Amino acid sequence: MNTEVGSANGETMNGSRNGRAERIIVISIMKSGTHLIKELVTALGYGVYGNVRATPESKPRLDTDTRWRIAAMVYDPDQLAGMKSQPESVFLDATDRAWEALAWSWQLRFGMPLIPMYSTELINTGLVRKACHRTAGSRFAETPARVCWMFHEFDIRKIDGAFLQEWMETGEPRIIFNYRDPRDTILSLVNYLCGRTREGISSVSYLPVFGRLLLAKESLEERLTYALTDDSFPCQASQFKSMLWLLHHPDVCNTSFEELVGPNGGGSVQSQLRATQRLIDFLGVTDCSAEEVVGNLFNRNAFSFFQGQIGGWRKAFTQEQCRLADDRFSEILSLYGYV
């Protein structure tokens, strides 16, 4: 596999990055080992938000000053003034809701398909609408520091142009792109949707629909054949294609499941250490080394974990499914170096 394509060189369009990253965006294609990077950034002191199940320990930590700043971005002045006389519990609840509204508003600015993922009702609350209106001209640098935003897609055709301009001018936030052999993502997703992971399926609304559909089929062979032939099934070639700009952009740091998973997942210690150190250097972290964190990356307790192995598709796919995968992913396999 080619691991050199699009690897970040540590410099932005306008020069070198300075210091530790305060904000990170991780784009990890579904079932590409998102938990590996989650464990890494959590170990480096970042809270996580987005398409990842955050534990109490990994949620963003918002201090009082940050909470007031978020509240000022979302609430009207009279609401803000009223909060000053409220008990701390009320203040914390109000600012938690303000943070959620701000975060939803940024997902909308990133062009995330939130309605099919969740619901119209969830993102159409008065507070989210207010956050969208009041922060329409804000910069991403105004979002809370030490937060890693984690998503499964980042289609440049849908992203707010002001964000792209900010990123190109400043090199911030730091963006990481993580991917995996698409044949293994299909196998992993089928197992996940059939309930073979430790804590069930995520809250994304359309996933249980496919889970019910797959479970109605009698065998893994039937389920894989379906996944490889239905264009609406997640993790198809189109998603990998829409991420090609990340794969090749010099200001994006690329990594893969195969590099990060280490010997527990069929990879190597050397590859895992190299990839982990590359990410640490890209984020400007100087008080931690790869050797200190790699032992925590392969977390069998991650809610979506099942087997986490490189090349599992080779044993699971029939000859016909190999043909279907080649037809569907042949171009992607070449572009991503899986040939």
N, C-alpha and C positions, 0 to 999 in steps of 0.2 A: 504494500500500500504506500502511496506517495504521501508523506507527511509534511512536505515542504511547500505545497501550494498555498499561496496567500498568507504564509506565516508573517505575523507583524514584525516589523524591523525596529520597533521601539520609538520611531519618530513620526510626528504628524506632518501634515502638508506644510505647516508653518513653523516647523522646528521640533526640538526635543520636548518630551513631556517632563514636567517638573513634579517631583515628589510622589507621594502616595495617592492613589486614586481615591477620591471621596465618594464617587458614584460609579456603579458598574451596571452595564446591561449585558446579560448572558442570553444568547439565543441558542437553544439546544433543541434540535429536532426531536419530536416526541419519541420516547423509548430509545434515546441515544445515550442514556446514562446521565441524565440531568442531576441525579442525586450525587454523582461523583463530584461535580463542580459545586453543588450546594454544600457538601461536606468541606470542600476546600475553602470556599469563601467564608463559611461560618468559622472555621478554624483561624482565619485571618482577621476575624473581628467584625465582619459585616453581617447585618441582618438581611433576610431574604424576603422578597415579595413577588407575587405573580403566579405563574403556572407551576407552582411547587407547593407541596404541603409543608408549611412552616410549623415547627414545634415552638413551644413557649421560649425555648432557649435560642431559637434562630430567628425569631421575629425582630423587626427593627426596634431599636431602643430609642425612644423619643424623650429627650430631656425637656424640662419646663420651658426653656427659651424657644426650643424648636416647636413645641406645641403651641405656644402663643403666636409664633410666626405663621404656622399653618392655619391657625384659626383666623388670623388677620387676612389671609389669602382667600378664605372661603366664606366667612360670615360677614354680614353687614355690620357697620360700626355700632349700631344700637345693640345688636346681639352680642358683639364683642364686649361692649361696656357692661352688659348685664352679667357676663361670665365672671367678672372680677369679684363679685360679691357671693359667688356660689361656693358650696363646699368642694373640697378637692375631688371627691368622687364624681360629682357632677361635671367638674372641669375635665377630668380625665375621660369621661364618657363622651363629652361634647367634642373634645379634640381627637379622640379615636375616630369618631364619625367624620370629622373634618379631614383627617388623614385618608380614610377610605375614599371619601368623595374626591379628594385631590388625586389619589392614585387611579381611580376609575377615569377621571378626566384625562389623565395622561395616556391611559390605554386607548381611549378614543382618539387622541391626537396621534397615536402610533398606528391607527387603522386596524386595531384588533377586532375580530368578528365577535363582539361580545354578545349580541342578541342570540345567535345560534349556540354560543358556548354557555350562556347563562339564561337570560330572559330580558325582554324589554323592560319589565317592571323593575328589575334590579338596578339597571343603569339609568332609568328615567325618573329617579326620585328628584324631589325639589332641590335637595342639597347637591346632588351630582350636577344637575342643570346649572345651579348657581356657581358651583366650582368651575364648570366649563366656561361660563360667561366671564367670571371674575378673573380667571387665570389664562384666558385665551392668548394673551401676549406675553406670558411669563416665560422664563428660561428654565431649562431643565436644571441648571445650577441652583435654582431656588428650591428644589425639592430637598428633603432631609438628607444629610450626609451619612456616610457609612451604610448605605443601602445598596443591595444588589437586586436589580429587577430581572426576573427570569421569565422568559417567554419561549414558546415553541416556534414562533414565526416572526418575521420582521420584513415585510414586503415593502421595498423602497418606493413602490408606486402609490402606497397608501399612507406613508409617514408624513406628518406635518413638515412642510418645507422649512419653517423657522427652526425646528429642531435640527434638521440636517445642516442648515447653515451654521448654527451654533457649534455643532460637533466638528464640522470642517474647519471652523475658525479657531477653536480652542483645543481640539483633541479630547474633549471631555463630553460625556462620560466615556470611560474606557469600555470598549465593546469586545466581547468574547463570543466566538461561534464554535459550537460543538456539534459533531455529527457522528454517524455510524453507518456501517454497511447497510443499505436499505433492505436487503434480504433478512438481516437480523432484526431490523426494526419491525418488519412485518410479523415475524415469528414472535417477537417479544410482545407486540401489541395484541396479537391473537391470544396469547397466554394470559395477558393482563385482563383483557375484556372478558375472558372466561372465568375470572375469579381465582386465578392461580397465584395471586400475590397476597401478602399477609394482611393487608388492611382494605381490600376492596378497590373500587373504582373511584376516580376523582369526581368532583362536582360538575365537570363539564357535561352539559345536558345531553349532547348527542352520543356520548360514549356508551351509556347504558343501552341505548337503542341498538347499537351494533353488538353489544354483549348479549342481549336477548336473542338477537338474530343468530349469532354464532352458536350459542348453546342449543338452539333448535336443531343444529346439525349433529350428526351422530359421531363423527370422528374428527381428529385433528386434520386428517387429509382433506376432508370436505371443507373444513373451516379455512385452511390455508388457500385452497383453490378459490374459494369465494373471495378472500381478501386480495388475492392477486388478480382478480378479474373485475371487481367493482370499482369504478373510477371514483365513487364517493367515499370509499373506505379511506380512513386517515393514512398518512405516511406514504402517499403516492409520489410518483416522479415529479409531478408539478410542484410539490412543496420543496423538494430538493432543488429544482430549477430556480424557484423564486428566491432561494438563498445563495445563488451563485455570486452575487455581488459581494456578499460577506466573505465567501471563500477566497476571493481574489483581491479584496481591498487591502492595501498595505497598512492601514491604520487599525485593522481588526486582527486580534490574536486568535488563531485557529487551533483547535485541538480536536481529538476524536476519542470515542469510547475505547477504541483499540489501543490508543496510547495511554489513557488514564487508568484503565481497569486493573492493570498489574497482574501478577501471577495468579491471584485468586480467580481471575476471570479468563485465564488463558493467555495473558500478555506477559511482558517481561518487566523485571524490576528496573532495568536501565531505561526502557522507554517511559515508564511511569515517572521516574525521577526527572528525566529530561523535560517531559511535558509539564510536570508540576512546577519545576523551577522556571520554565519559560513563562508560565502564567503568573507566578509570583513576581518575576522581574517586570513583566508587562504592567502589573498593578503597582509597581514602585514600592513594594513591601521590602524593607531592609532588615527587619528584626525577626525574620523567620526563614527557615530553609526548607527545601523539599523533603529532606530526611525527617524533619520534625512533624510533617503532616500526612505523608503518604499512607501511613499505617491506618488512618481513619477514613480514607476515601471509600474503600469497598465496604459499605455498610449493609449487612444482611437485614438489618432492622428497618431499612428505608421502606416506606409504605407500599411502593410500587415494585419492590424487588422480587424477582422469582429465581432466576438462575444466574443471570449476568455473565454470560460466556461469549467469547469471540467465536464466530463461525458455527453457532448452533444450527443454522439453517442447513448446513451440509448433511447433518444426520436426519433432520426433520423433513426436508423436501423430497418428494418423489422426482423421478426423471421428468415427468410432465410439469411439475411445479418449477423445476429448474428452468425449463423452457419458457414457462410463463414469466418467470422473474427476469430472464434474459430479454424477452420481448419488451417487458415493461420498463426495465431499468438499465438496458444496455448502455445508453448514452450517459446516464448518471454514474454508472460504475466506472466508466472511463474518465469522466470529468472529476470525480472525487478520488480517483486513484485506486479503485478496488478491482484491478485487473491483473 
